Amino acid sequence: MKKYLLILSILTALLLAACNTESKTEEPSPNIDSNGATNEEPNNQEETDDDGTVEENENEEENSEISTPEENSSSNAQSITYKSNNQEIKGSTINVKSPQQDYSINLIDGFTITAEEPGRDIVMADIDPDVSMRIEAFPKAEIAFDELLTNTSDAVNAIAPEEGYSEYDLSPIQLNEQITNMQTFYVELEGETVLTLLYEMPDKFIRLTIFDNQADLKDALAQMGLTIK
């Protein structure tokens, strides 16, 4: 099995715009009474406004901008519960965009996504880069589903042992209602497994090829792959 070099390619940056620029206010012209005397009261009132109202508004803007990322982070906070070596594990996820393709995916903490080659991304387990999932997204304008299914079946048959492949049970997983035409191909190869999932979405076809070993993380990888949008 091809061993992939782990590359950290997901950089998450929260940019907070600073709005603490100095207010530029025009100095009001002095008021002159009927005796020709200059009245400085309006200027004093402006200073009071600067110390009170203007400053308060700036603080409100700052608080508003700081709370926005927190709200987004809270709303994006999700988790996936998967099985590994007969144990249930709950992993927190973050939604990330593909490095090069037109989709996003919920990535479990402890996995990294990077571009493998044009049209292919790789999700790798940080503890073992050999445990990975190749992701291919095909726009419907470029290929027909039947053609892609035949291509996938031929590729699986090329690596399958004499007894061939079996279907993979996805019944414990609640699939996105937009997923249709799900096809699964499961192959065991001397302590290693190859699981291929092919399915249709409204605007594209997704093919996932999962490589697993004794780490038994195929369920985690499959569930991540099924969050693609």
C-alpha positions in Angstrom: 0.0 0.0 0.0 1.3 3.4 -0.9 2.4 5.3 2.1 1.5 9.0 2.1 3.7 11.6 3.7 1.6 13.6 6.3 1.3 17.2 5.3 -0.4 19.7 7.5 -2.4 21.7 5.1 -5.4 23.0 7.0 -4.7 26.5 8.3 -7.5 27.9 10.3 -7.4 31.7 10.8 -10.0 33.9 12.6 -9.6 37.4 11.4 -11.0 40.1 13.7 -11.2 43.6 12.2 -10.1 46.3 14.6 -12.3 49.3 14.6 -10.4 51.3 17.2 -9.4 54.1 14.9 -9.5 57.6 16.1 -12.7 59.5 15.5 -12.2 62.5 13.3 -14.7 65.2 14.2 -14.7 68.7 12.8 -14.1 71.4 15.4 -17.2 73.5 15.6 -16.9 77.2 15.0 -17.3 79.3 18.1 -20.6 80.9 18.8 -20.5 84.7 19.1 -23.2 86.4 21.1 -24.7 89.9 20.5 -21.8 91.6 22.5 -19.2 89.9 20.3 -18.1 87.5 23.0 -17.1 83.9 22.1 -19.1 81.1 23.7 -17.0 77.9 24.3 -19.9 75.8 25.7 -20.5 73.8 22.5 -16.9 72.7 22.4 -17.1 71.5 26.0 -20.3 69.6 25.1 -18.5 67.9 22.2 -15.8 66.8 24.6 -18.5 65.3 26.8 -19.9 63.4 23.9 -16.5 62.1 22.9 -15.9 60.8 26.4 -19.4 59.3 26.6 -21.5 58.5 23.6 -18.8 58.1 20.9 -16.7 55.9 23.1 -19.7 53.8 24.1 -20.6 53.2 20.4 -17.0 52.1 19.7 -17.1 49.6 22.6 -20.4 48.2 21.2 -18.8 47.6 17.8 -15.9 45.8 19.4 -18.1 43.6 21.5 -20.2 42.8 18.4 -17.2 41.8 16.3 -15.7 39.6 19.0 -18.9 37.7 19.6 -19.4 36.8 15.9 -16.6 34.2 15.6 -17.7 32.7 18.9 -21.2 32.3 17.6 -19.9 30.7 14.3 -17.6 28.4 16.2 -20.5 27.3 18.4 -22.9 26.7 15.5 -20.2 24.7 13.6 -19.3 22.6 16.7 -20.4 19.0 15.7 -19.3 15.5 16.5 -19.2 12.0 14.9 -19.6 8.8 16.9 -17.8 5.9 15.2 -16.8 2.4 16.0 -13.1 1.3 16.2 -11.9 -2.1 17.4 -15.3 -2.8 19.0 -15.4 0.5 20.9 -17.6 3.6 20.3 -15.6 6.8 20.0 -17.0 10.3 19.8 -14.8 12.8 17.9 -15.4 16.5 17.5 -15.4 17.8 14.0 -14.8 21.0 12.1 -16.2 21.8 8.6 -13.4 22.5 6.1 -13.3 23.2 2.4 -11.5 20.9 0.0 -7.9 22.2 -0.8 -8.8 22.0 -4.5 -12.2 20.6 -5.2 -15.8 21.9 -5.0 -17.0 20.5 -1.7 -16.7 20.8 2.1 -16.4 18.0 4.7 -16.7 17.6 8.4 -13.3 16.5 9.6 -12.8 14.7 12.9 -10.1 16.0 15.2 -7.0 13.8 14.6 -7.3 13.6 10.8 -5.8 15.9 8.2 -6.9 16.6 4.6 -4.5 17.6 1.8 -4.4 17.6 -2.0 -2.9 14.4 -3.4 -3.1 15.3 -7.1 -5.5 17.2 -9.4 -9.0 16.0 -8.7 -8.0 13.9 -5.7 -7.7 14.8 -2.0 -6.5 12.6 0.8 -7.8 12.5 4.4 -5.1 10.8 6.6 -5.1 9.7 10.3 -2.5 11.6 12.2 -1.5 8.5 14.1 -0.9 6.5 10.9 -0.8 8.1 7.4 -1.3 4.7 5.9 -4.9 4.9 7.2 -6.5 7.2 4.7 -9.4 8.1 2.4 -9.1 9.3 -1.2 -11.8 11.7 -2.2 -12.8 12.4 -5.8 -15.7 14.7 -6.7 -17.0 14.4 -10.3 -19.2 17.2 -11.7 -22.2 15.6 -13.4 -21.4 17.5 -16.6 -18.1 15.5 -17.0 -19.2 11.9 -16.6 -22.3 9.7 -16.4 -22.9 7.6 -13.2 -23.0 4.3 -15.1 -19.6 5.0 -16.6 -18.2 5.9 -13.2 -19.7 2.8 -11.7 -18.2 0.5 -14.3 -14.8 2.2 -13.8 -15.0 1.8 -10.1 -16.1 -1.9 -10.3 -13.2 -2.7 -12.6 -10.7 -1.0 -10.3 -12.0 -3.0 -7.3 -11.9 -6.3 -9.2 -8.3 -5.6 -10.1 -7.3 -5.7 -6.4 -9.9 -8.1 -5.0 -8.9 -11.6 -4.1 -10.5 -14.6 -5.9 -13.6 -14.5 -3.7 -14.2 -10.9 -4.9 -15.6 -8.1 -2.8 -18.6 -7.7 -0.6 -21.0 -4.9 0.2 -20.4 -2.7 3.3 -23.2 -2.3 5.8 -24.1 1.4 6.1 -27.4 0.8 7.9 -26.1 2.1 11.3 -25.3 5.5 9.6 -28.0 8.0 8.9 -27.4 9.2 5.4 -27.9 12.7 4.1 -31.2 12.7 2.2 -29.4 14.2 -0.8 -27.3 11.0 -1.2 -28.7 8.6 -3.8 -27.4 5.6 -5.8 -25.1 4.4 -3.0 -22.7 1.6 -4.1 -20.2 0.0 -1.7 -17.2 -2.3 -2.4 -15.4 -4.0 0.6 -12.2 -5.9 0.1 -10.0 -7.6 2.8 -6.4 -8.1 2.0 -4.2 -9.8 4.7 -4.9 -7.6 7.6 -5.7 -4.6 5.5 -9.0 -3.5 4.0 -10.0 -1.3 1.1 -13.5 0.2 1.2 -14.9 2.1 -1.8 -18.0 4.1 -1.6 -19.6 5.6 -4.7 -22.7 7.8 -4.5 -24.7 10.6 -6.2 -25.5 14.1 -5.0 -27.6 16.7 -6.8 -24.7 18.4 -8.5 -21.9 15.8 -8.4 -20.8 12.2 -7.9 -18.5 11.3 -5.0 -16.1 8.4 -4.8 -14.3 7.5 -1.6 -11.5 5.0 -1.4 -10.6 4.1 2.2 -7.4 2.2 3.2 -7.5 0.8 6.7 -5.5 -1.7 8.8 -5.5 -2.8 12.4 -6.2 0.8 13.5 -9.8 0.1 12.3 -10.8 3.6 11.4 -12.8 2.9 8.3 -16.0 3.7 10.0 -14.7 7.1 11.0 -13.4 7.8 7.5 -16.7 6.6 5.9 -18.8 8.8 8.1 -16.6 11.8 7.4 -16.9 11.1 3.7 -20.7 11.0 3.9 -20.8 14.6 5.3 -19.5 16.0 2.0 -21.6 18.8 0.6 
